């Protein structure tokens, strides 16, 4: 399938922006955790042990700036912070699930790790 130049001009900047945002390391894993429901900060590093707290904070802030995640501070004692997906973020569910299905079919984890 060959796309017409007009289609590429419309699609490419938006597509590229989406890939730049969602393709960053650990972003997909954070989204998978958030798809299960509101999540406290410490829960991310517990569920994804290889990611640093600094990187979690950086990615969550970026997703918040793009309207994908909302940060809620609960003024209880002690204060708790919870992250959840916005409507825009929840709209990514079929995308994340499609990537998971594709990965299960086509990705060989052992081979991918030896190539890194």
FIBAVEX-794039 format. One record per residue: residue number from 1; residue in one letter; y, x, z of N, C-alpha, C in turn. Coordinates in steps of 0.1 Angstrom, whole numbers, plus 2048, in hexadecimal, padded with zeros to 3 digits. Each point is the difference from the previous one (the first is absolute). Last residue first. Layout:
<rs>
+-----+------+------+------+------+-------+-------+-------+------+------+------+
:  nr : rest : n.py : n.px : n.pz : ca.py : ca.px : ca.pz : c.py : c.px : c.pz :
+-----+------+------+------+------+-------+-------+-------+------+------+------+
: NUM :    A :    Y :    X :    Z :     Y :     X :     Z :    Y :    X :    Z :
...
+-----+------+------+------+------+-------+-------+-------+------+------+------+
</rs>
This chain:
<rs>
+-----+------+------+------+------+-------+-------+-------+------+------+------+
:  nr : rest : n.py : n.px : n.pz : ca.py : ca.px : ca.pz : c.py : c.px : c.pz :
+-----+------+------+------+------+-------+-------+-------+------+------+------+
: 116 :    X :  7BB :  8D2 :  8E1 :   80D :   802 :   807 :  802 :  80E :  804 :
: 115 :    X :  7D7 :  7EE :  7ED :   80A :   804 :   7F6 :  80D :  803 :  806 :
: 114 :    X :  7DC :  7EF :  81A :   7FD :   80E :   7FC :  80A :  805 :  7F6 :
: 113 :    X :  802 :  7D3 :  80F :   804 :   809 :   80B :  7FD :  80F :  7FC :
: 112 :    X :  7F3 :  7DD :  7E2 :   80F :   801 :   801 :  804 :  809 :  80B :
: 111 :    X :  7D2 :  7F7 :  7FB :   805 :   808 :   7F5 :  80F :  802 :  801 :
: 110 :    X :  7EC :  7E4 :  820 :   7FB :   80E :   802 :  806 :  809 :  7F4 :
: 109 :    X :  808 :  7D1 :  7FD :   807 :   806 :   80B :  7FD :  80F :  802 :
: 108 :    X :  7FF :  7E0 :  7D5 :   7F6 :   807 :   807 :  807 :  808 :  80B :
: 107 :    X :  80E :  7D2 :  7E2 :   803 :   80C :   807 :  7F5 :  806 :  807 :
: 106 :    X :  800 :  7D6 :  7E6 :   802 :   80B :   7F7 :  803 :  80D :  808 :
: 105 :    X :  7F6 :  7D2 :  813 :   7F8 :   802 :   7F4 :  801 :  80E :  7F9 :
: 104 :    X :  819 :  7F4 :  827 :   7F2 :   7FF :   803 :  7F7 :  802 :  7F4 :
: 103 :    X :  82F :  7FE :  7FA :   7FC :   80D :   807 :  7F1 :  7FF :  803 :
: 102 :    X :  814 :  7D9 :  7EE :   7FF :   80B :   7F6 :  7FB :  80D :  806 :
: 101 :    X :  808 :  7DC :  81E :   7F5 :   7FD :   7F7 :  7FE :  80B :  7F5 :
: 100 :    X :  826 :  804 :  81C :   7F4 :   802 :   808 :  7F3 :  7FD :  7F7 :
:  99 :    X :  82A :  7F6 :  7EE :   7FE :   80F :   800 :  7F4 :  803 :  808 :
:  98 :    X :  80C :  7D3 :  7FF :   7FC :   805 :   7F3 :  7FE :  80F :  7FF :
:  97 :    X :  812 :  7ED :  827 :   7F2 :   7FC :   7FF :  7FA :  804 :  7F2 :
:  96 :    X :  82E :  807 :  808 :   7F8 :   808 :   809 :  7F1 :  7FE :  7FF :
:  95 :    X :  81D :  7E3 :  7E9 :   801 :   80D :   7FA :  7F7 :  80A :  808 :
:  94 :    X :  806 :  7D4 :  810 :   7F7 :   800 :   7F4 :  800 :  80E :  7FA :
:  93 :    X :  81E :  7FA :  825 :   7F2 :   7FF :   803 :  7F7 :  800 :  7F4 :
:  92 :    X :  832 :  801 :  803 :   7F8 :   80B :   7FB :  7F1 :  7FF :  803 :
:  91 :    X :  822 :  7E0 :  80E :   7FD :   7FF :   7F2 :  7F8 :  80C :  7FA :
:  90 :    X :  811 :  7FF :  82D :   7F4 :   7F9 :   7FF :  7FC :  7FE :  7F1 :
:  89 :    X :  82A :  814 :  809 :   7F4 :   809 :   803 :  7F3 :  7F9 :  7FF :
:  88 :    X :  827 :  7E7 :  7FA :   7FF :   80A :   7F5 :  7F5 :  809 :  803 :
:  87 :    X :  80B :  7E2 :  821 :   7FA :   7F9 :   7F5 :  7FE :  809 :  7F4 :
:  86 :    X :  801 :  81B :  82B :   808 :   7F5 :   7FC :  7F9 :  7F9 :  7F5 :
:  85 :    X :  7E8 :  81E :  828 :   804 :   7FF :   7F2 :  809 :  7F4 :  7FE :
:  84 :    X :  7FD :  81D :  82E :   7F8 :   7F6 :   7F9 :  806 :  800 :  7F1 :
:  83 :    X :  801 :  81C :  835 :   803 :   800 :   7F1 :  7F8 :  7F5 :  7FA :
:  82 :    X :  814 :  80D :  835 :   7F6 :   7FB :   7F7 :  804 :  800 :  7F2 :
:  81 :    X :  80C :  814 :  835 :   804 :   7FF :   7F3 :  7F4 :  7FC :  7F7 :
:  80 :    X :  811 :  7FE :  838 :   7F5 :   802 :   7F6 :  807 :  7FD :  7F2 :
:  79 :    X :  80E :  80C :  838 :   804 :   7FB :   7F3 :  7F5 :  803 :  7F6 :
:  78 :    X :  7F1 :  7FA :  833 :   809 :   809 :   7F7 :  803 :  7FA :  7F3 :
:  77 :    X :  808 :  7E2 :  814 :   7FE :   80C :   808 :  7F2 :  804 :  800 :
:  76 :    X :  81C :  7E2 :  7D9 :   7F8 :   800 :   80D :  801 :  80D :  807 :
:  75 :    X :  815 :  7F0 :  7D5 :   807 :   806 :   80B :  7F8 :  7FF :  80D :
:  74 :    X :  7F3 :  805 :  7CA :   7FE :   7F6 :   80A :  806 :  806 :  80D :
:  73 :    X :  808 :  809 :  7C9 :   800 :   806 :   80D :  7FF :  7F4 :  80A :
:  72 :    X :  7F3 :  808 :  7CA :   804 :   7F7 :   80A :  7FF :  807 :  80E :
:  71 :    X :  801 :  809 :  7C6 :   7FE :   806 :   80D :  806 :  7F7 :  80B :
:  70 :    X :  7EC :  7FB :  7CA :   80B :   7FC :   80A :  7FB :  806 :  80D :
:  69 :    X :  7F5 :  809 :  7C8 :   7FC :   800 :   80E :  80C :  7FC :  809 :
:  68 :    X :  805 :  802 :  7D2 :   7F2 :   7FD :   7FF :  7FB :  7FF :  80F :
:  67 :    X :  82D :  80C :  7ED :   7FE :   7F2 :   803 :  7F1 :  7FC :  800 :
:  66 :    X :  817 :  82C :  7FB :   7FD :   7F9 :   7F3 :  7FC :  7F1 :  803 :
:  65 :    X :  80A :  81E :  824 :   80C :   800 :   7F8 :  7FE :  7F9 :  7F3 :
:  64 :    X :  7DB :  805 :  81D :   809 :   7F7 :   805 :  80D :  7FF :  7F8 :
:  63 :    X :  7DF :  820 :  7F5 :   7FC :   7F2 :   7FC :  809 :  7F5 :  806 :
:  62 :    X :  809 :  82D :  80C :   802 :   7FE :   7F2 :  7FC :  7F2 :  7FB :
:  61 :    X :  7F7 :  80D :  82C :   80F :   7FE :   7FE :  803 :  7FE :  7F2 :
:  60 :    X :  7D4 :  80A :  80B :   803 :   7F2 :   805 :  80F :  7FD :  7FE :
:  59 :    X :  7F0 :  82C :  7F6 :   7FB :   7F6 :   7F6 :  804 :  7F2 :  804 :
:  58 :    X :  80A :  823 :  81E :   808 :   802 :   7F4 :  7FC :  7F5 :  7F6 :
:  57 :    X :  7E8 :  802 :  829 :   80E :   7FC :   802 :  808 :  800 :  7F3 :
:  56 :    X :  7D5 :  812 :  7FF :   7FF :   7F2 :   802 :  80E :  7FA :  801 :
:  55 :    X :  7FC :  82E :  800 :   7FE :   7FB :   7F3 :  7FF :  7F1 :  800 :
:  54 :    X :  803 :  817 :  829 :   80C :   802 :   7F8 :  7FF :  7FA :  7F3 :
:  53 :    X :  7DA :  801 :  81B :   80A :   7F5 :   805 :  80D :  802 :  7F8 :
:  52 :    X :  7D3 :  811 :  7E8 :   808 :   804 :   80B :  80A :  7F4 :  804 :
:  51 :    X :  7CD :  7FF :  7E9 :   80E :   7FF :   7FD :  808 :  803 :  80D :
:  50 :    X :  7CF :  7FC :  7FD :   805 :   80D :   7F9 :  80F :  800 :  7FE :
:  49 :    X :  7E6 :  7DA :  815 :   801 :   80C :   808 :  806 :  80C :  7F9 :
:  48 :    X :  801 :  7CB :  7FD :   801 :   80A :   7F5 :  801 :  80D :  807 :
:  47 :    X :  7FD :  7DB :  81C :   7F8 :   7FB :   7F5 :  7FF :  80A :  7F4 :
:  46 :    X :  81B :  809 :  826 :   7F3 :   7FE :   805 :  7F6 :  7FD :  7F5 :
:  45 :    X :  82E :  804 :  7F8 :   7FA :   80D :   801 :  7F2 :  7FF :  806 :
:  44 :    X :  818 :  7D8 :  7FB :   7FF :   807 :   7F3 :  7F9 :  80D :  801 :
:  43 :    X :  80B :  7E7 :  826 :   7F4 :   7FB :   7FA :  7FE :  806 :  7F2 :
:  42 :    X :  827 :  807 :  81C :   7F5 :   808 :   804 :  7F3 :  7FC :  7F9 :
:  41 :    X :  828 :  7E6 :  7F9 :   801 :   80D :   7FA :  7F3 :  809 :  803 :
:  40 :    X :  7FB :  7CB :  7FE :   808 :   809 :   808 :  7FF :  80E :  7FA :
:  39 :    X :  7F9 :  7D0 :  7E6 :   7FA :   80C :   805 :  80A :  808 :  808 :
:  38 :    X :  7F3 :  7CC :  7E5 :   809 :   808 :   807 :  7FA :  80C :  807 :
:  37 :    X :  7E1 :  7EF :  7DA :   809 :   7F9 :   809 :  809 :  809 :  807 :
:  36 :    X :  7DF :  809 :  7DC :   7F9 :   7FA :   80B :  809 :  7F8 :  80A :
:  35 :    X :  811 :  81B :  7DC :   7FB :   7F4 :   7FB :  7F7 :  7F8 :  80A :
:  34 :    X :  812 :  82C :  809 :   80A :   7F5 :   802 :  7FB :  7F3 :  7FA :
:  33 :    X :  7E6 :  827 :  7FA :   801 :   7FD :   80E :  809 :  7F4 :  802 :
:  32 :    X :  7FF :  811 :  7D5 :   7F3 :   7FA :   804 :  7FF :  7FC :  80E :
:  31 :    X :  826 :  818 :  7F1 :   800 :   7F2 :   7FB :  7F3 :  7F9 :  804 :
:  30 :    X :  803 :  82E :  809 :   809 :   7F8 :   809 :  800 :  7F1 :  7FC :
:  29 :    X :  7E9 :  81E :  7E4 :   7F9 :   7FE :   80C :  808 :  7F8 :  80A :
:  28 :    X :  815 :  80C :  7D8 :   7F5 :   7F6 :   7FD :  7F8 :  7FD :  80D :
:  27 :    X :  820 :  823 :  801 :   807 :   7F3 :   7FF :  7F5 :  7F5 :  7FE :
:  26 :    X :  7F7 :  831 :  802 :   7FF :   7F7 :   80C :  806 :  7F3 :  7FF :
:  25 :    X :  810 :  823 :  7DD :   7F5 :   802 :   808 :  801 :  7F8 :  80D :
:  24 :    X :  818 :  7EE :  7D4 :   802 :   80B :   809 :  7F4 :  801 :  80A :
:  23 :    X :  809 :  7DE :  7DC :   7F6 :   80B :   7FE :  802 :  80C :  80A :
:  22 :    X :  81C :  7D8 :  7FD :   7F3 :   7FD :   805 :  7F6 :  80B :  7FF :
:  21 :    X :  82E :  806 :  7F1 :   800 :   7FB :   80D :  7F2 :  7FE :  806 :
:  20 :    X :  806 :  80E :  7D3 :   806 :   80A :   808 :  7FF :  7FB :  80F :
:  19 :    X :  7F2 :  7E2 :  7DF :   7F6 :   80B :   802 :  806 :  80A :  809 :
:  18 :    X :  81D :  7DD :  7F4 :   7F5 :   7FB :   808 :  7F6 :  80B :  803 :
:  17 :    X :  823 :  80A :  7E3 :   805 :   7FF :   80D :  7F5 :  7FB :  80A :
:  16 :    X :  7F6 :  802 :  7D2 :   801 :   80E :   805 :  805 :  7FF :  80F :
:  15 :    X :  7FF :  7D8 :  7E8 :   7F2 :   805 :   802 :  801 :  80D :  807 :
:  14 :    X :  828 :  7EE :  7F2 :   7FB :   7F9 :   80B :  7F2 :  805 :  804 :
:  13 :    X :  815 :  813 :  7DA :   807 :   803 :   80C :  7FB :  7F9 :  80C :
:  12 :    X :  7EA :  7F7 :  7D5 :   7FF :   80D :   805 :  808 :  803 :  80D :
:  11 :    X :  7FF :  7D5 :  7E5 :   7F6 :   803 :   80A :  801 :  80D :  807 :
:  10 :    X :  81E :  7F2 :  7DD :   801 :   7F7 :   80B :  7F6 :  804 :  80B :
:   9 :    X :  7FF :  818 :  7D8 :   80D :   802 :   806 :  802 :  7F7 :  80C :
:   8 :    X :  7D9 :  7FB :  7E6 :   800 :   80C :   808 :  80D :  803 :  807 :
:   7 :    X :  7FE :  7DC :  7E2 :   7F7 :   7FD :   80C :  800 :  80C :  809 :
:   6 :    X :  815 :  804 :  7D6 :   808 :   7F8 :   809 :  7F9 :  7FD :  80D :
:   5 :    X :  7EA :  818 :  7DD :   80A :   808 :   807 :  808 :  7F8 :  80A :
:   4 :    X :  7CE :  7F0 :  7F6 :   80C :   801 :   7F8 :  80B :  808 :  808 :
:   3 :    X :  7CA :  807 :  807 :   80C :   7F8 :   804 :  80C :  803 :  7F7 :
:   2 :    X :  7C8 :  802 :  7F9 :   80C :   807 :   7FF :  80C :  7F7 :  804 :
:   1 :    X :  7C7 :  803 :  806 :   80C :   7F8 :   800 :  80C :  809 :  800 :
+-----+------+------+------+------+-------+-------+-------+------+------+------+
</rs>
